[in-house]
Amino acid sequence: LTECPPSREVNYCCSLEPQIDTFFHEDYADYEAQLLGNTYGYYLKDDPTKLVAAFTVANSALVLDFLQSARKNKINKSIPRVKQRRQYPALLLCQVAVFDEFLESKVGDELLDFIKEFAYNLNKSTACRYIIVEAVNKEKVISFYQRNGFSLLYSSEKEEFAKTHRKLSLDGMLNTRLMMFDLLQV
């Protein structure tokens, strides 16, 4: 893994998600300049001009206030009662991309394994219990995160919309779904 920044000279594309492609080509540097996120990338060892995947992370929190009681209880159950809080430190996985040429190579699974270790190791300098992500609301994407140990924070889109009031797409669906990973699973 190398710290990006994805170079303009490097050829990479995330054609399945144009907004993610735009982020890694144009926007990530502005996020870094404003101290809103840090971007990292995987390049091929044999060809350091070939970007395989990239991700951006930021500090955040898993806030329990708007979660359904069953989810709050499940999260709090794993934490000793005297340590329970209304929110817990988390790493926000802002953007994740495996670029087109490497989509069928299981690089995404390796990338998430790396991000889990990355987040777990943050505990040497700052507390971080969870990874949270707003996963693109497509069955393949949700399944990918679930296969890698993430779980949906809300049991239905309807409930998630009612609690979070996030934007709906033109077809009436949420654009993203909130998911979490407990780093004590690492």
N, CA, C and O of each residue as an XYZ file, in Angstrom:
744
protein
N       0.846     -1.184      0.000
C       0.000      0.000      0.000
C       0.886      1.240      0.000
O       1.905      1.301      0.688
N       0.481      2.197     -0.769
C       1.190      3.467     -0.782
C       0.168      4.576     -0.594
O      -0.988      4.450     -0.998
N       0.601      5.645      0.014
C      -0.295      6.788      0.108
C      -0.512      7.278     -1.312
O       0.436      7.410     -2.086
N      -1.771      7.549     -1.650
C      -2.053      7.878     -3.035
C      -1.055      8.946     -3.455
O       0.078      8.505     -3.644
N      -1.205     10.143     -3.628
C      -2.431     10.580     -4.280
C      -2.493      9.958     -5.655
O      -1.462      9.857     -6.321
N      -3.671      9.534     -6.111
C      -3.743      8.991     -7.467
C      -3.240     10.045     -8.446
O      -3.764     11.157     -8.508
N      -2.253      9.689     -9.179
C      -1.610     10.627    -10.095
C      -2.434     10.801    -11.368
O      -3.093      9.865    -11.821
N      -2.393     11.979    -11.928
C      -3.079     12.240    -13.203
C      -2.405     11.458    -14.344
O      -3.017     11.207    -15.382
N      -1.153     11.083    -14.134
C      -0.438     10.324    -15.163
C      -0.805      8.850    -15.139
O      -0.532      8.131    -16.100
N      -1.417      8.391    -14.059
C      -1.781      6.984    -13.917
C      -3.154      6.775    -14.536
O      -4.069      7.567    -14.313
N      -3.295      5.709    -15.311
C      -4.568      5.405    -15.958
C      -5.369      4.462    -15.062
O      -4.941      3.333    -14.822
N      -6.521      4.904    -14.568
C      -7.410      4.070    -13.762
C      -8.829      4.569    -13.948
O      -9.065      5.743    -14.236
N      -9.770      3.650    -13.777
C     -11.161      4.015    -13.996
C     -12.068      3.133    -13.142
O     -11.820      1.938    -12.985
N     -13.108      3.731    -12.601
C     -14.136      3.022    -11.856
C     -15.460      3.296    -12.568
O     -16.293      4.059    -12.078
N     -15.645      2.666    -13.726
C     -16.773      3.001    -14.597
C     -18.121      2.585    -14.019
O     -19.144      3.146    -14.412
N     -18.160      1.612    -13.093
C     -19.435      1.179    -12.518
C     -20.041      2.234    -11.601
O     -21.259      2.283    -11.430
N     -19.204      3.070    -11.017
C     -19.673      4.119    -10.108
C     -19.015      5.438    -10.500
O     -17.967      5.789     -9.956
N     -19.613      6.172    -11.435
C     -18.988      7.410    -11.924
C     -18.677      8.431    -10.831
O     -17.678      9.142    -10.933
N     -19.512      8.524     -9.779
C     -19.234      9.499     -8.727
C     -17.980      9.120     -7.931
O     -17.267      9.999     -7.447
N     -17.712      7.832     -7.796
C     -16.484      7.401     -7.117
C     -15.286      7.686     -8.017
O     -14.240      8.134     -7.546
N     -15.442      7.425     -9.304
C     -14.381      7.725    -10.262
C     -14.038      9.210    -10.221
O     -12.864      9.580    -10.192
N     -15.063     10.060    -10.218
C     -14.857     11.516    -10.139
C     -14.131     11.876     -8.846
O     -13.223     12.708     -8.852
N     -14.528     11.253     -7.743
C     -13.883     11.550     -6.463
C     -12.377     11.289     -6.541
O     -11.583     12.147     -6.156
N     -11.978     10.117     -7.033
C     -10.557      9.780     -7.055
C      -9.778     10.503     -8.150
O      -8.551     10.570     -8.081
N     -10.445     11.034     -9.138
C      -9.759     11.817    -10.162
C      -9.695     13.304     -9.828
O      -8.742     13.984    -10.209
N     -10.710     13.819     -9.113
C     -10.808     15.267     -8.954
C     -10.949     15.773     -7.518
O     -10.435     16.844     -7.196
N     -11.629     15.032     -6.659
C     -12.058     15.596     -5.379
C     -11.224     15.249     -4.154
O     -11.197     16.017     -3.193
N     -10.539     14.099     -4.170
C      -9.896     13.639     -2.940
C      -8.885     14.655     -2.401
O      -8.755     14.795     -1.185
N      -8.179     15.354     -3.259
C      -7.165     16.314     -2.810
C      -7.795     17.457     -2.010
O      -7.205     17.940     -1.043
N      -8.988     17.887     -2.413
C      -9.686     18.937     -1.663
C     -10.066     18.450     -0.264
O      -9.974     19.206      0.703
N     -10.491     17.196     -0.159
C     -10.818     16.627      1.155
C      -9.575     16.596      2.043
O      -9.642     16.918      3.230
N      -8.453     16.209      1.463
C      -7.208     16.176      2.239
C      -6.785     17.583      2.644
O      -6.356     17.790      3.779
N      -6.897     18.542      1.751
C      -6.502     19.923      2.059
C      -7.334     20.506      3.190
O      -6.838     21.319      3.970
N      -8.596     20.098      3.286
C      -9.482     20.580      4.347
C      -9.444     19.691      5.588
O     -10.232     19.885      6.513
N      -8.521     18.706      5.615
C      -8.365     17.755      6.724
C      -9.649     16.970      6.990
O      -9.992     16.689      8.138
N     -10.357     16.619      5.904
C     -11.619     15.882      6.015
C     -11.470     14.403      5.689
O     -12.395     13.627      5.931
N     -10.342     14.000      5.152
C     -10.126     12.598      4.826
C      -8.747     12.386      4.261
O      -8.156     13.294      3.676
N      -8.233     11.180      4.437
C      -6.943     10.802      3.872
C      -7.154      9.682      2.869
O      -7.915      8.747      3.120
N      -6.482      9.779      1.742
C      -6.635      8.811      0.661
C      -5.374      7.974      0.526
O      -4.255      8.479      0.604
N      -5.587      6.679      0.321
C      -4.499      5.715      0.157
C      -4.794      4.878     -1.068
O      -5.946      4.764     -1.488
N      -3.748      4.289     -1.646
C      -3.959      3.464     -2.819
C      -3.050      2.259     -2.867
O      -1.973      2.241     -2.271
N      -3.505      1.256     -3.587
C      -2.710      0.073     -3.902
C      -2.208      0.217     -5.328
O      -2.991      0.449     -6.249
N      -0.911      0.079     -5.507
C      -0.314      0.059     -6.834
C       0.310     -1.320     -7.032
O       0.691     -1.977     -6.063
N       0.414     -1.751     -8.269
C       1.081     -3.018     -8.545
C       2.553     -2.910     -8.187
O       3.195     -1.902     -8.480
N       3.092     -3.953     -7.551
C       4.520     -3.961     -7.222
C       5.371     -3.880     -8.484
O       6.351     -3.138     -8.545
N       4.979     -4.654     -9.482
C       5.764     -4.717    -10.719
C       5.596     -3.496    -11.607
O       6.411     -3.251    -12.496
N       4.537     -2.730    -11.364
C       4.272     -1.552    -12.189
C       3.682     -0.448    -11.316
O       2.461     -0.324    -11.221
N       4.529      0.350    -10.681
C       4.051      1.372     -9.749
C       3.236      2.490    -10.397
O       2.786      3.408     -9.711
N       3.045      2.419    -11.703
C       2.162      3.391    -12.352
C       0.748      2.824    -12.502
O      -0.134      3.504    -13.027
N       0.524      1.594    -12.051
C      -0.767      0.930    -12.215
C      -1.499      0.923    -10.870
O      -1.166      0.152     -9.970
N      -2.511      1.805    -10.754
C      -3.323      1.894     -9.543
C      -4.388      0.804     -9.580
O      -5.171      0.719    -10.526
N      -4.409     -0.034     -8.536
C      -5.321     -1.162     -8.447
C      -6.597     -0.773     -7.703
O      -7.703     -1.075     -8.151
N      -6.432     -0.101     -6.562
C      -7.572      0.250     -5.704
C      -7.183      1.454     -4.857
O      -6.002      1.755     -4.682
N      -8.197      2.134     -4.337
C      -7.958      3.288     -3.465
C      -9.086      3.396     -2.448
O     -10.188      2.889     -2.661
N      -8.794      4.058     -1.352
C      -9.829      4.322     -0.357
C      -9.511      5.608      0.380
O      -8.357      6.027      0.465
N     -10.551      6.222      0.908
C     -10.428      7.439      1.704
C     -11.099      7.191      3.042
O     -12.194      6.631      3.103
N     -10.436      7.613      4.119
C     -10.965      7.424      5.468
C     -10.977      8.748      6.225
O     -10.220      9.669      5.920
N     -11.860      8.814      7.221
C     -11.962      9.987      8.087
C     -12.385      9.529      9.475
O     -12.896      8.422      9.646
N     -12.168     10.383     10.454
C     -12.638     10.097     11.803
C     -14.144     10.287     11.856
O     -14.693     11.152     11.175
N     -14.808      9.476     12.667
C     -16.246      9.592     12.803
C     -16.664      8.945     14.114
O     -15.838      8.686     14.988
N     -17.954      8.692     14.233
C     -18.493      8.017     15.408
C     -19.704      7.204     14.994
O     -20.447      7.578     14.087
N     -19.885      6.097     15.671
C     -21.111      5.316     15.527
C     -22.073      5.857     16.571
O     -21.931      5.586     17.763
N     -23.056      6.630     16.109
C     -24.006      7.299     17.002
C     -25.241      6.421     17.146
O     -25.865      6.043     16.154
N     -25.590      6.099     18.393
C     -26.697      5.185     18.645
C     -28.057      5.869     18.730
O     -29.081      5.190     18.661
N     -28.097      7.171     18.875
C     -29.343      7.894     19.136
C     -30.479      7.574     18.160
O     -31.635      7.489     18.573
N     -30.170      7.396     16.889
C     -31.224      7.209     15.897
C     -31.434      5.749     15.496
O     -32.247      5.451     14.620
N     -30.702      4.850     16.135
C     -30.854      3.438     15.805
C     -32.056      2.840     16.526
O     -32.467      3.320     17.583
N     -32.608      1.791     15.939
C     -33.706      1.081     16.582
C     -33.183      0.406     17.858
O     -31.997      0.091     17.953
N     -34.052      0.191     18.816
C     -33.663     -0.358     20.119
C     -32.928     -1.688     19.999
O     -31.944     -1.919     20.702
N     -33.398     -2.555     19.121
C     -32.754     -3.867     18.980
C     -31.295     -3.717     18.549
O     -30.428     -4.429     19.056
N     -31.013     -2.795     17.618
C     -29.639     -2.586     17.155
C     -28.794     -1.954     18.249
O     -27.654     -2.367     18.458
N     -29.334     -0.952     18.958
C     -28.614     -0.334     20.078
C     -28.236     -1.394     21.101
O     -27.094     -1.453     21.558
N     -29.209     -2.233     21.456
C     -28.972     -3.271     22.457
C     -27.901     -4.252     22.001
O     -27.059     -4.667     22.797
N     -27.930     -4.624     20.726
C     -26.931     -5.556     20.205
C     -25.534     -4.949     20.273
O     -24.576     -5.629     20.643
N     -25.416     -3.679     19.919
C     -24.111     -3.003     19.976
C     -23.658     -2.876     21.427
O     -22.522     -3.220     21.757
N     -24.537     -2.387     22.288
C     -24.168     -2.195     23.691
C     -23.898     -3.505     24.421
O     -23.122     -3.530     25.376
N     -24.526     -4.590     23.988
C     -24.346     -5.886     24.640
C     -22.884     -6.326     24.615
O     -22.423     -7.017     25.523
N     -22.161     -5.925     23.574
C     -20.760     -6.336     23.447
C     -19.798     -5.429     24.224
O     -18.585     -5.639     24.204
N     -20.349     -4.427     24.902
C     -19.524     -3.460     25.633
C     -19.914     -3.519     27.113
O     -21.101     -3.490     27.439
N     -18.919     -3.603     28.017
C     -19.257     -3.646     29.450
C     -20.160     -2.472     29.833
O     -19.962     -1.350     29.366
N     -21.134     -2.734     30.670
C     -22.169     -1.754     31.014
C     -21.591     -0.399     31.450
O     -22.095      0.648     31.045
N     -20.550     -0.420     32.264
C     -19.993      0.846     32.762
C     -19.301      1.649     31.659
O     -19.023      2.836     31.834
N     -19.026      1.008     30.537
C     -18.354      1.689     29.418
C     -19.335      2.106     28.317
O     -18.923      2.754     27.355
N     -20.609      1.755     28.432
C     -21.573      2.051     27.382
C     -21.804      3.550     27.245
O     -21.857      4.283     28.232
N     -21.941      3.987     25.987
C     -22.103      5.402     25.678
C     -23.156      5.574     24.593
O     -23.692      4.594     24.075
N     -23.444      6.804     24.258
C     -24.397      7.105     23.183
C     -23.730      7.082     21.821
O     -24.404      7.015     20.793
N     -22.413      7.137     21.812
C     -21.664      7.029     20.561
C     -20.312      6.407     20.840
O     -19.780      6.492     21.947
N     -19.765      5.774     19.799
C     -18.483      5.083     19.924
C     -17.557      5.526     18.797
O     -18.019      5.793     17.688
N     -16.252      5.608     19.070
C     -15.313      6.050     18.037
C     -15.293      5.088     16.849
O     -15.315      3.868     17.007
N     -15.250      5.677     15.667
C     -15.285      4.870     14.445
C     -14.443      5.523     13.361
O     -14.170      6.723     13.381
N     -14.050      4.695     12.429
C     -13.376      5.151     11.226
C     -14.421      5.130     10.117
O     -15.050      4.102      9.869
N     -14.602      6.257      9.458
C     -15.543      6.341      8.351
C     -14.812      5.999      7.066
O     -13.833      6.648      6.698
N     -15.293      4.987      6.399
C     -14.766      4.606      5.104
C     -15.544      5.429      4.082
O     -16.660      5.076      3.699
N     -14.932      6.539      3.644
C     -15.637      7.526      2.814
C     -15.820      7.066      1.383
O     -16.923      7.147      0.843
N     -14.783      6.598      0.775
C     -14.821      6.149     -0.620
C     -13.944      4.913     -0.736
O     -12.878      4.828     -0.126
N     -14.404      3.973     -1.518
C     -13.640      2.748     -1.784
C     -13.788      2.443     -3.266
O     -14.890      2.494     -3.812
N     -12.682      2.127     -3.909
C     -12.755      1.762     -5.325
C     -11.738      0.685     -5.650
O     -10.572      0.762     -5.262
N     -12.205     -0.316     -6.369
C     -11.318     -1.241     -7.061
C     -11.504     -0.876     -8.524
O     -12.619     -0.894     -9.045
N     -10.413     -0.546     -9.173
C     -10.521     -0.033    -10.530
C     -10.785     -1.152    -11.533
O     -10.414     -2.306    -11.318
N     -11.432     -0.781    -12.627
C     -12.042     -1.719    -13.578
C     -11.185     -2.932    -13.910
O     -11.673     -4.062    -13.895
N      -9.943     -2.709    -14.201
C      -9.062     -3.787    -14.651
C      -8.912     -4.910    -13.620
O      -8.524     -6.025    -13.969
N      -9.222     -4.615    -12.333
C      -8.981     -5.580    -11.258
C     -10.255     -6.043    -10.544
O     -10.184     -6.687     -9.498
N     -11.407     -5.717    -11.108
C     -12.680     -6.004    -10.434
C     -12.904     -7.478    -10.132
O     -13.452     -7.797     -9.077
N     -12.513     -8.367    -10.993
C     -12.796     -9.794    -10.799
C     -11.668    -10.534    -10.077
O     -11.638    -11.764    -10.103
N     -10.760     -9.834     -9.447
C      -9.570    -10.473     -8.882
C      -9.592    -10.645     -7.366
O      -8.576    -11.031     -6.788
N     -10.710    -10.372     -6.706
C     -10.835    -10.463     -5.237
C      -9.976     -9.428     -4.514
O      -9.737     -9.554     -3.313
N      -9.513     -8.411     -5.231
C      -8.733     -7.343     -4.613
C      -9.589     -6.614     -3.573
O      -9.073     -6.167     -2.548
N     -10.894     -6.493     -3.831
C     -11.772     -5.809     -2.886
C     -11.770     -6.459     -1.516
O     -11.753     -5.764     -0.500
N     -11.786     -7.794     -1.476
C     -11.726     -8.506     -0.196
C     -10.400     -8.225      0.513
O     -10.372     -7.978      1.718
N      -9.309     -8.264     -0.242
C      -7.993     -7.967      0.330
C      -7.935     -6.526      0.826
O      -7.356     -6.246      1.876
N      -8.536     -5.616      0.069
C      -8.545     -4.210      0.456
C      -9.292     -4.029      1.776
O      -8.813     -3.324      2.664
N     -10.461     -4.656      1.913
C     -11.203     -4.538      3.177
C     -10.436     -5.174      4.329
O     -10.461     -4.646      5.441
N      -9.757     -6.292      4.096
C      -8.925     -6.890      5.151
C      -7.843     -5.904      5.582
O      -7.576     -5.742      6.773
N      -7.221     -5.244      4.595
C      -6.204     -4.250      4.930
C      -6.803     -3.100      5.737
O      -6.218     -2.666      6.729
N      -7.973     -2.604      5.313
C      -8.611     -1.480      6.001
C      -8.967     -1.857      7.430
O      -8.840     -1.027      8.331
N      -9.406     -3.080      7.657
C      -9.711     -3.545      9.026
C      -8.455     -3.511      9.884
O      -8.489     -3.028     11.016
N      -7.351     -4.017      9.358
C      -6.082     -3.987     10.102
C      -5.617     -2.551     10.317
O      -5.151     -2.199     11.401
N      -5.743     -1.729      9.289
C      -5.395     -0.313      9.353
C      -6.168      0.348     10.499
O      -5.580      1.044     11.327
N      -7.484      0.128     10.543
C      -8.326      0.726     11.588
C      -7.976      0.171     12.958
O      -7.914      0.913     13.938
N      -7.749     -1.118     13.025
C      -7.397     -1.752     14.304
C      -6.092     -1.165     14.839
O      -5.960     -0.916     16.037
N      -5.151     -0.952     13.960
C      -3.850     -0.402     14.369
C      -3.915      1.071     14.754
O      -2.999      1.578     15.402
N      -4.978      1.761     14.366
C      -5.150      3.147     14.799
C      -5.222      3.241     16.320
O      -4.930      4.289     16.896
N      -5.605      2.160     16.957
C      -5.751      2.167     18.407
C      -4.428      2.372     19.133
O      -4.417      2.567     20.349
N      -3.316      2.332     18.409
C      -2.029      2.666     19.006
C      -1.920      4.168     19.254
O      -1.150      4.607     20.108
N      -2.709      4.969     18.489
C      -2.634      6.421     18.653
C      -3.970      7.069     19.006
O      -3.989      8.150     19.594
N      -5.077      6.436     18.663
C      -6.394      6.976     18.987
C      -7.394      5.827     19.042
O      -7.199      4.803     18.388
N      -8.447      5.988     19.808
C      -9.435      4.914     19.941
C     -10.272      4.785     18.676
O     -10.664      5.781     18.068
N     -10.536      3.554     18.297
C     -11.363      3.285     17.121
C     -11.965      1.897     17.304
O     -11.247      0.900     17.222
N     -13.272      1.815     17.549
C     -13.929      0.522     17.785
C     -14.612     -0.022     16.526
O     -14.667     -1.234     16.320
N     -15.128      0.874     15.693
C     -15.928      0.438     14.546
C     -15.424      1.057     13.248
O     -14.757      2.091     13.247
N     -15.761      0.399     12.150
C     -15.645      0.987     10.822
C     -17.082      1.169     10.352
O     -17.895      0.250     10.449
N     -17.388      2.347      9.848
C     -18.713      2.568      9.275
C     -18.554      2.993      7.820
O     -17.559      3.612      7.441
N     -19.537      2.655      7.030
C     -19.490      2.960      5.604
C     -20.906      3.216      5.110
O     -21.859      2.575      5.553
N     -21.028      4.153      4.198
C     -22.277      4.347      3.458
C     -22.090      3.605      2.147
O     -21.558      4.153      1.182
N     -22.530      2.354      2.121
C     -22.341      1.497      0.950
C     -23.350      1.856     -0.130
O     -24.527      2.079      0.156
N     -22.884      1.909     -1.367
C     -23.785      2.143     -2.490
C     -24.898      1.107     -2.414
O     -24.635     -0.084     -2.248
N     -26.124      1.558     -2.534
C     -27.295      0.704     -2.327
C     -27.590     -0.158     -3.561
O     -28.585      0.032     -4.260
N     -26.700     -1.094     -3.791
C     -26.863     -2.090     -4.846
C     -26.605     -3.440     -4.212
O     -25.712     -3.586     -3.377
N     -27.393     -4.427     -4.613
C     -27.298     -5.748     -3.981
C     -25.873     -6.295     -3.983
O     -25.418     -6.847     -2.982
N     -25.177     -6.145     -5.091
C     -23.811     -6.667     -5.196
C     -22.872     -5.981     -4.193
O     -22.016     -6.634     -3.595
N     -23.034     -4.681     -4.014
C     -22.178     -3.925     -3.087
C     -22.504     -4.297     -1.638
O     -21.596     -4.542     -0.844
N     -23.783     -4.339     -1.292
C     -24.199     -4.700      0.065
C     -23.709     -6.110      0.387
O     -23.183     -6.349      1.474
N     -23.876     -7.036     -0.543
C     -23.418     -8.419     -0.344
C     -21.913     -8.484     -0.151
O     -21.420     -9.257      0.670
N     -21.190     -7.678     -0.899
C     -19.723     -7.622     -0.760
C     -19.339     -7.246      0.670
O     -18.505     -7.909      1.285
N     -19.943     -6.192      1.193
C     -19.618     -5.774      2.560
C     -20.070     -6.828      3.572
O     -19.341     -7.112      4.522
N     -21.243     -7.407      3.390
C     -21.718     -8.435      4.311
C     -20.789     -9.646      4.293
O     -20.489    -10.207      5.347
N     -20.338    -10.047      3.133
C     -19.406    -11.169      3.012
C     -18.109    -10.877      3.778
O     -17.410    -11.797      4.204
N     -17.806     -9.615      3.943
C     -16.588     -9.206      4.647
C     -16.857     -8.774      6.085
O     -16.044     -8.062      6.676
N     -17.984     -9.194      6.654
C     -18.244     -9.004      8.077
C     -18.992     -7.741      8.467
O     -19.222     -7.518      9.656
N     -19.378     -6.908      7.515
C     -20.138     -5.698      7.815
C     -21.609     -6.059      7.953
O     -22.079     -7.024      7.351
N     -22.330     -5.283      8.745
C     -23.772     -5.483      8.868
C     -24.488     -4.151      8.689
O     -23.953     -3.086      8.998
N     -25.712     -4.243      8.184
C     -26.535     -3.046      8.009
C     -26.921     -2.488      9.375
O     -27.224     -3.248     10.295
N     -26.910     -1.167      9.509
C     -27.302     -0.549     10.777
C     -28.817     -0.501     10.944
O     -29.316     -0.470     12.069
N     -29.541     -0.495      9.848
C     -31.003     -0.457      9.899
C     -31.552     -1.686      9.181
O     -31.002     -2.124      8.171
N     -32.631     -2.231      9.709
C     -33.173     -3.464      9.142
C     -33.878     -3.251      7.808
O     -34.046     -4.203      7.046
N     -34.291     -2.028      7.514
C     -34.951     -1.761      6.234
C     -34.597     -0.358      5.743
O     -34.204      0.510      6.521
N     -34.745     -0.162      4.448
C     -34.518      1.164      3.876
C     -35.531      2.159      4.418
O     -35.205      3.317      4.678
N     -36.748      1.698      4.583
C     -37.812      2.575      5.082
C     -37.443      3.123      6.460
O     -37.587      4.318      6.718
N     -36.972      2.255      7.329
C     -36.588      2.695      8.668
C     -35.360      3.612      8.610
O     -35.300      4.620      9.314
N     -34.398      3.263      7.781
C     -33.191      4.081      7.666
C     -33.545      5.479      7.161
O     -33.009      6.470      7.658
N     -34.431      5.565      6.188
C     -34.855      6.865      5.680
C     -35.571      7.663      6.769
O     -35.310      8.854      6.940
N     -36.470      7.011      7.502
C     -37.239      7.692      8.550
C     -36.324      8.235      9.644
O     -36.588      9.308     10.186
N     -35.266      7.521      9.976
C     -34.371      7.931     11.063
C     -33.301      8.921     10.609
O     -32.871      9.774     11.385
N     -32.872      8.807      9.355
C     -31.732      9.621      8.914
C     -32.115     10.750      7.966
O     -31.369     11.720      7.829
N     -33.252     10.638      7.318
C     -33.729     11.657      6.366
C     -32.722     11.939      5.259
O     -32.602     13.068      4.784
N     -32.001     10.898      4.856
C     -31.045     11.064      3.760
C     -31.771     11.097      2.431
O     -32.939     10.719      2.344
N     -31.090     11.541      1.416
C     -31.690     11.711      0.085
C     -32.049     10.372     -0.545
O     -31.355      9.368     -0.384
N     -33.168     10.402     -1.271
C     -33.596      9.249     -2.049
C     -33.205      9.456     -3.504
O     -33.128     10.587     -3.985
N     -32.961      8.351     -4.198
C     -32.694      8.443     -5.630
C     -34.013      8.667     -6.360
O     -35.074      8.680     -5.736
N     -33.953      8.841     -7.656
C     -35.147      9.088     -8.453
C     -36.144      7.932     -8.382
O     -37.346      8.133     -8.554
N     -35.642      6.721     -8.130
C     -36.543      5.563     -8.048
C     -37.093      5.343     -6.630
O     -37.724      4.320     -6.361
N     -36.854      6.302     -5.729
C     -37.400      6.219     -4.373
C     -36.591      5.371     -3.412
O     -37.048      5.088     -2.305
N     -35.408      4.965     -3.810
C     -34.534      4.148     -2.963
C     -33.443      5.048     -2.360
O     -33.111      6.098     -2.909
N     -32.901      4.613     -1.225
C     -31.745      5.303     -0.674
C     -30.559      5.086     -1.605
O     -30.386      3.996     -2.150
N     -29.749      6.114     -1.785
C     -28.551      5.978     -2.614
C     -27.512      5.088     -1.944
O     -26.788      4.351     -2.613
N     -27.446      5.164     -0.622
C     -26.478      4.376      0.148
C     -27.165      3.782      1.365
O     -28.225      4.244      1.785
N     -26.541      2.743      1.928
C     -27.019      2.129      3.165
C     -25.884      2.181      4.182
O     -24.728      1.924      3.847
N     -26.219      2.513      5.413
C     -25.224      2.575      6.479
C     -24.893      1.162      6.960
O     -25.778      0.357      7.250
N     -23.603      0.891      7.033
C     -23.127     -0.427      7.484
C     -22.010     -0.225      8.492
O     -21.377      0.829      8.538
N     -21.776     -1.261      9.303
C     -20.723     -1.182     10.322
C     -19.966     -2.492     10.430
O     -20.450     -3.559     10.053
N     -18.752     -2.365     10.963
C     -17.900     -3.515     11.266
C     -17.302     -3.283     12.636
O     -16.740     -2.219     12.894
N     -17.416     -4.268     13.525
C     -16.840     -4.185     14.872
C     -15.406     -4.666     14.827
O     -15.159     -5.822     14.485
N     -14.451     -3.811     15.162
C     -13.040     -4.154     15.070
C     -12.608     -5.227     16.070
O     -11.512     -5.772     15.945
N     -13.433     -5.534     17.042
C     -13.090     -6.639     17.938
C     -13.264     -7.982     17.238
O     -12.929     -9.019     17.810
N     -13.782     -7.982     16.011
C     -13.859     -9.198     15.209
C     -12.538     -9.494     14.500
O     -12.339    -10.602     14.002
N     -11.631     -8.509     14.450
C     -10.355     -8.691     13.734
C      -9.484     -9.671     14.482
O      -8.369     -9.963     14.048
